[in-house]
Amino acid sequence: MQIRVARPTDKLAEVVRFYRDGMGLPVIAHFEDHAGYSGVILGTPAGDFHLEFTHAAAGSPGPAPSKDNLLVFYIPEEKAHGEAVRRLKGYGYQTVEPENPYWKETSDTFEDPDGWRVVLYHGDAFAAAGGVRRSEAMGC
């Protein structure tokens, strides 16, 4: 299974810089003026997760709906987590207070240029699930 999260933006270059340069996600595809849309697709090296950001020639929807709409990256390795935080801060992005205090203990929360929250969680996804076993987390 592959997953792609697609989101419109009116700040395409800034958003790409945040996720490509700050987060370290490589660009895996891009397109120009396809049915009135231009966009960039970034992804993980394994190719199982993509982020697609599009810009409509007619304009795109406005800001993020709330401060609790999150894109969470689980980063188990301490070195990789620290490097991601340092890269984002090096590009001028500062951590923000998470809406939900759960993310405060082992995470760093940033806002991308559109105001969407990005959580860099230092740890494994299922270890972070508050005691939920893998089968329960997957609805089994």
N, C-alpha and C positions, 0 to 999 in steps of 0.2 A: 504494500500500500504506500502511496505517496500522498502528501498533504501540501496543498497550496493555499495560503492565506492571501487574498487579493483585497486591495484597498485603494480607493481613489485619493488623489492629493492635488493641490494646486502648487505644491512646493517640491516638485519631482527631484530637481537637482539636490536640494538640501536634504531631502529624505534619503536619497541614494547615498549621499555622503555619510549620513548618520549610520546607516546599516552596512554599507560597504567598507568605509574607512574606519568608522568608530567601532562597529561590532565585528568587523573582520569577515563579513560574509561576501563571498565572491559573486560577481555578476555572471549569471549563466545564460542569459538571453536578454535581448531588448528589441523593441519595435517602434517604428515611427508611423504616425498617421494611418493606423489600421482601423478603418471604419470610424475615423474621427478620434481615435485614442492613440496615445503614445505611452510607452511603459518600459519598465525595467523589472527583470525577474532575478532575484538573488537566491542563493541556496546554500545548503550544507554540502561539504565535499562528497558525501555519499549520494546526494541527489534525492533523498527521501523527503526533504522539507524545502518548500519554496515560499518566498515572500514576493508578491507581485504588487507593484505600485504603478498606477495608471493615472494619466492626466487626460481629461477630455478637452478637446478644442473649445467646446462650449462652456467649459468651467466644470468644476467638481464640487461635491458637497463640502460643507463647512467643517468645523473643528470636531474633535473627539467628543463623544456623547457624555462621558463622565471620567473621573480620575480613577475609577476602578475597572475600566476596560483595559485589560493587560495582555501583553505578549510576554510570556515567561520563558526564559532560557535557563535550563538546568545545566550548570557547569560543574561537574564533579571535581575536576582537577584544580587545586588551589592556584597553581601558576597560571593556568588559562583564564581563570576567573579574574585574578589580579591584573593580567594583561589587558583584558577587555575593559575593565574599569579604568585603567590608566589611559588606554587609547581614547575612550570617550571623553575623559577629563582633559586630555591633551588637545582635543578638538574644541574645547570650551564648554562641553556639556557638564552640568553639575547634577549631583544626586538630588532627588526631591523626596519629600516625606510621603511614604505610601499611604493611601486611603485606608487600607486594611492593615492593622498592626502586625498581622501574621508575617508579612514580608520583611519586617524590620530587622529581625534577629540575624538572619544569615543571607540577606540579599542587599543588593544595591538597586535602587529604582531611578530611572531616568525618564525624561520626556523627550520624544522625538520632535522634529520641527513642527509637526501638526498637533502636538499636545497629547499624542497617544502615549501611554505609559509602557515602559519596557523594564522588566524585572530581570536582573542577573542574579540567579539563585546559586549560591555556592553549595552544591550537593547533588545527590541523585534524585530524580523525579519521584520514584516510588518511596524512597526513604522520607521524602518530604510530605508524603500524603497523610501524615498524622496517624500512622498505625493501620491504614487501609492496606489490605493485602492486594497484591497485583491482580488476582482474579476478580476481587471486588471492584477495584478501580477500573477494570475493563468490562464490567457489567456481566461477569460470568457467574 
